[in-house]
Amino acid sequence: MINGSELLRRWVDDPASTPADLDKLLAADEADWLMRRQAALLY
């Protein structure tokens, strides 16, 4: 079982998908998370 969004399901179901494709799909969300977590870092 994979938990995630519709985006993840489509990536998993596509036989032509590569790990690099997933990295591209998630890049914006990862950048947003990195920015938001900055306030919680202690060091």
BELVENUR-V597638 format. One record per helix or strand. SS is the DSSP state (H for helix, E for strand). FROM is the first residue (numbers start at 1). TO is the last residue. If there is no record, write none. Layout:
# BELVENUR-V597638
SS:FROM:TO ; SS:FROM:TO
This chain:
# BELVENUR-V597638
H:6:13 ; H:19:40
